[in-house]
Amino acid sequence: MDTQSPRTSNFDFSYLLCSSSFSSWRIRKNMLNKMLACGKVYISESRNRAALESIEHAVKLFSEAAIVNTFVDVPYNRVGYTVVSRLTPKSLQDSCPLKDATFAMVKAALDSINFELHSGTHPRLGVVDHICFHPLAHTSLDQAAAIAKSLATDIGSKLKVPTFLYGAASESGRLLDSVRRELGYFKPNSGGIEWSGGSKLVSLPLKPDSGPIQASPGKGVILIGATHWVANYNVPVFSNDIAAVRRIAKQVSERGGGLPLVQAMGLVHHDGVTEVACNLLEPSKVGGDRVQIEVERLAKEEGLGVGKGYFTDLSPDKIIESYVKLCSS
């Protein structure tokens, strides 16, 4: 059904001006014409509610920034936050709400979580395992990278945690995957399926981009980067056979000769369920549907059942929409 434009003479514009839907539409339009960016902040903790509340409260001190999505995974003992803020050319040169809010989250996490007491079936390198900035709306990747580099400098110098840059924030453009491999990210240290205790990296195999050259066992290290949108898509496999699920993950991933632009690993999730956890590096080209089909095919060859996969974050459009709602409420 065709709809009329507000410019049409018989459109009841006075009513639209009074409607909340028009107000939200106008805010969304304005947002899309502005520079926005989001940071995905991954914390190695899900069971300490007081610590998480402290981290979430830290963002509320910055009016321009907001957490639009929180993904809590108790079996992995891991939480992913998506923080969004408006940007201005001046904020990229001086203080930036997104950077400042993220720094406050990192500080709150380091103050309230002891990495030496952490354990879970998802790999991690520190209390704050990983932060990635993504451009939204009219923001460029270079602008997101500038935030990442500035944050890494602040964390290294002020909080004394080794930080490593990747993606557009790194001079060499090195990939997150390659930095993780050099730091031993993918090697479980407990029972072949779990990561437990603080950092064992007495001497770091890589020189940090910022911060001390040795990691504190209670804090670990932090990886910080900037990339275009990356989606996380996990597929549950109904089996405790971690070897079989790791075979599936390897065959799904580009590294193992599988789907292009897909990284995957097999991780124990909870009783009777092991997951193929995937990073979709360009989800507009290779999305969750293709990954789902491929995991189902490979699992069938292994004689295993598969559940419906899920994304751990909102899409960029939904992130903007959520931010708009928070700004208009």
LOGU-292532 format. One record per residue (C-alpha): residue in three letters; x, y, z. Coordinates in steps of 0.001 Angstrom, whole numbers, padded with zeros to 6 digits, always signed. Layout:
N
ALAXYZ ...
//
This chain:
329
MET+000000+000000+000000 ASP+001376+003391-000993 THR+001911+005989+001687 GLN+001963+009729+001201 SER+004943+011929+001894 PRO+004703+014561+004651 ARG+005120+017096+001852 THR+001764+016105+000351 SER-000786+018849+000890 ASN-003496+016648+002426 PHE-001175+015016+004975 ASP-002112+015847+008572 PHE+001316+017206+009493 SER+000142+018804+012742 TYR-000862+015383+014043 LEU+002476+013895+013010 LEU+004364+016611+014841 CYS+002583+015612+018031 SER+003085+011891+017621 SER+005805+009992+019407 SER+006409+007952+016257 PHE+007339+011068+014322 SER+009595+012169+017149 SER+011396+008813+017098 TRP+011612+008942+013308 ARG+013133+012405+013449 ILE+015664+011347+016086 ARG+016591+008268+014055 LYS+017013+010392+010925 ASN+019236+012791+012837 MET+021252+009913+014254 LEU+021835+008451+010808 ASN+023188+011819+009714 LYS+025620+011886+012622 MET+028754+009970+013440 LEU+028116+006989+015691 ALA+030343+004175+016819 CYS+030058+001172+019081 GLY+032496-000753+021184 LYS+032095-004429+021981 VAL+033608-005050+025401 TYR+034158-008657+026478 ILE+034556-009263+030205 SER+035842-012529+031701 GLU+033099-012830+034292 SER+029388-013650+034379 ARG+028721-014917+037908 ASN+029855-011972+040049 ARG+026777-009739+039888 ALA+028337-006994+042005 ALA+031263-006712+039594 LEU+028968-006540+036558 GLU+026797-003892+038194 SER+029899-001837+038856 ILE+030914-002103+035197 GLU+027432-001171+033975 HIS+027186+001753+036393 ALA+030450+003160+035033 VAL+028811+003834+031644 LYS+025924+005757+033209 LEU+028330+008525+034184 PHE+028592+009490+030487 SER+025352+010897+029103 GLU+026272+010423+025435 ALA+027146+006737+025878 ALA+024808+003805+026484 ILE+024924+000029+026728 VAL+022467-001210+024092 ASN+023088-004937+024434 THR+024351-007257+027155 PHE+025035-010899+026387 VAL+025645-012989+029497 ASP+026979-016515+028982 VAL+027212-018284+032334 PRO+028816-021560+031116 TYR+031555-019571+029366 ASN+031763-017222+032386 ARG+031847-014313+029975 VAL+029806-011179+029255 GLY+029729-009104+026083 TYR+028612-005463+026271 THR+027828-003268+023273 VAL+028384+000408+024064 VAL+027306+003157+021662 SER+027938+006884+021530 ARG+027627+009845+019240 LEU+030895+011294+018008 THR+031946+014735+016827 PRO+035106+015773+014961 LYS+036209+017555+018141 SER+035592+014487+020314 LEU+037933+012470+018132 GLN+040698+014971+018848 ASP+040086+015529+022545 SER+037883+013648+024984 CYS+035561+011099+023403 PRO+032469+009822+025278 LEU+032786+006340+023797 LYS+036448+006066+024727 ASP+035889+007557+028181 ALA+032934+005281+028936 THR+034854+002215+027771 PHE+037877+003212+029846 ALA+035601+003534+032890 MET+034222+000038+032231 VAL+037733-001384+031984 LYS+038790+000291+035228 ALA+035675-000966+037034 ALA+036326-004498+035766 LEU+039971-004475+036839 ASP+039021-003109+040265 SER+036354-005751+040921 ILE+037529-008954+039186 ASN+040540-011120+039998 PHE+041641-012972+036864 GLU+043406-015593+038982 LEU+040019-016758+040287 HIS+038382-016999+036851 SER+037573-020212+035028 GLY+035381-021030+032054 THR+035174-023028+028850 HIS+035773-020004+026614 PRO+039341-018845+025978 ARG+040419-015500+027408 LEU+043584-013490+027963 GLY+042576-011108+030727 VAL+039874-009654+032948 VAL+038894-007538+029954 ASP+039611-010028+027213 HIS+038897-008037+024117 ILE+037498-004701+022905 CYS+036541-003975+019307 PHE+035273-000673+017896 HIS+032991-000607+014860 PRO+031945+002473+012869 LEU+028208+003154+012528 ALA+026257+005668+010414 HIS+028681+008281+009005 THR+031716+007284+011035 SER+034739+005968+009134 LEU+036868+002983+010085 ASP+039838+005328+010561 GLN+037840+007278+013146 ALA+036962+004081+015013 ALA+040640+003098+014876 ALA+041651+006434+016410 ILE+039401+005694+019406 ALA+040919+002225+019779 LYS+044490+003551+019698 SER+043753+006326+022175 LEU+042041+003890+024551 ALA+044948+001441+024348 THR+047379+004222+025237 ASP+045298+005271+028247 ILE+044855+001716+029533 GLY+048535+000947+029168 SER+049795+004128+030778 LYS+047151+004695+033468 LEU+045983+001184+034368 LYS+049299-000565+033681 VAL+047848-003409+031633 PRO+049612-004610+028450 THR+047466-003795+025418 PHE+047766-005156+021892 LEU+046235-003499+018832 TYR+044783-005251+015798 GLY+042805-004515+012658 ALA+042677-000899+011499 ALA+044091+000205+014870 SER+047333-001676+014203 GLU+049990-000190+011941 SER+050518-003575+010304 GLY+046789-004352+010126 ARG+047395-007649+011901 LEU+044340-009789+012560 LEU+042824-010536+015953 ASP+043206-014243+015234 SER+046962-013953+014666 VAL+047580-011949+017859 ARG+045576-014468+019850 ARG+047558-017387+018460 GLU+050872-015798+019366 LEU+049635-015202+022912 GLY+048397-018800+023316 TYR+044717-017895+023411 PHE+043434-021128+021883 LYS+045218-023536+024242 PRO+043110-024726+027217 ASN+045102-025053+030451 SER+042692-027238+032449 GLY+041468-030677+031429 GLY+041807-029934+027725 ILE+038519-028020+027634 GLU+038759-025200+030163 TRP+040738-022026+030807 SER+041442-021462+034482 GLY+043458-019098+036634 GLY+045455-015975+035904 SER+047882-015148+033165 LYS+050767-017614+032834 LEU+052619-015271+030480 VAL+055574-014305+032671 SER+057341-012929+029601 LEU+055038-011853+026774 PRO+055922-013345+023361 LEU+054843-010069+021709 LYS+055756-006521+022624 PRO+052618-004665+023740 ASP+051572-001558+021860 SER+051101+000107+025225 GLY+051635-000762+028879 PRO+054160-002941+030734 ILE+056038-005759+029026 GLN+054854-008257+031630 ALA+051280-009203+032485 SER+049900-009222+036008 PRO+048426-012660+036866 GLY+045357-010933+038329 LYS+044687-008722+035289 GLY+046134-010378+032188 VAL+046304-008474+028902 ILE+043772-006700+026679 LEU+043381-006859+022897 ILE+041890-003713+021332 GLY+041000-003220+017698 ALA+038827-001566+015084 THR+037139-003346+012180 HIS+034079-003165+010022 TRP+031154-005111+011465 VAL+031922-008646+012686 ALA+029104-010935+013853 ASN+029382-013741+016405 TYR+027239-016771+015587 ASN+027225-019926+017717 VAL+025701-023266+016764 PRO+024903-025821+019530 VAL+025798-029447+018805 PHE+024097-031995+021036 SER+027157-033938+022091 ASN+029931-034054+024673 ASP+032359-035261+022001 ILE+034635-032208+021912 ALA+036983-033856+019397 ALA+034150-034322+016893 VAL+032902-030757+017341 ARG+036426-029408+016925 ARG+036664-031322+013652 ILE+033416-029690+012529 ALA+034642-026245+013562 LYS+037890-026694+011673 GLN+036063-027748+008502 VAL+033663-024805+008793 SER+036426-022221+009135 GLU+038298-020596+006298 ARG+041568-021601+007947 GLY+040528-025264+007648 GLY+039424-024944+004022 GLY+035765-024246+004787 LEU+033642-021144+004420 PRO+035429-017928+003450 LEU+035514-015101+006001 VAL+034567-017454+008846 GLN+036604-018292+011938 ALA+035360-021126+014143 MET+036277-023132+017210 GLY+034643-025949+019166 LEU+033882-025169+022818 VAL+032156-027121+025580 HIS+029108-025111+026623 HIS+027004-027065+029125 ASP+025970-030642+029849 GLY+025349-032451+026592 VAL+026026-029382+024419 THR+029211-028335+022670 GLU+029210-025276+020425 VAL+030726-024309+017119 ALA+031500-020686+017964 CYS+032050-018522+014902 ASN+033271-015067+013968 LEU+031683-013934+010703 LEU+034174-011400+009355 GLU+031860-010116+006628 PRO+028353-011285+007577 SER+026783-009564+004559 LYS+028723-012014+002370 VAL+028741-015137+004545 GLY+026025-015039+007174 GLY+024658-017226+009908 ASP+022370-019132+007539 ARG+025301-020491+005534 VAL+027179-021413+008683 GLN+024096-023183+010045 ILE+023700-025279+006894 GLU+027382-026230+006863 VAL+027471-027201+010545 GLU+024337-029314+010070 ARG+025888-031072+007089 LEU+029158-031825+008866 ALA+027428-032854+012097 LYS+025270-035311+010177 GLU+028442-036950+008871 GLU+029572-037302+012498 GLY+026176-038694+013510 LEU+025421-035696+015744 GLY+022335-033530+016180 VAL+022395-029747+015876 GLY+020260-026983+017351 LYS+019423-023581+015918 GLY+022335-021164+016054 TYR+022144-017688+017543 PHE+023851-014311+017301 THR+025339-012868+020471 ASP+024721-009249+019486 LEU+022230-007043+017675 SER+022712-006088+014037 PRO+024128-002593+013310 ASP+020641-001337+012351 LYS+019160-002678+015600 ILE+021996-001154+017574 ILE+021229+002278+016118 GLU+017512+001746+016700 SER+018117+000800+020340 TYR+020351+003821+020854 VAL+017677+006069+019337 LYS+015076+004690+021763 LEU+017366+005272+024717 CYS+018056+008840+023580 SER+014353+009604+023085 SER+013163+008070+026360 
//
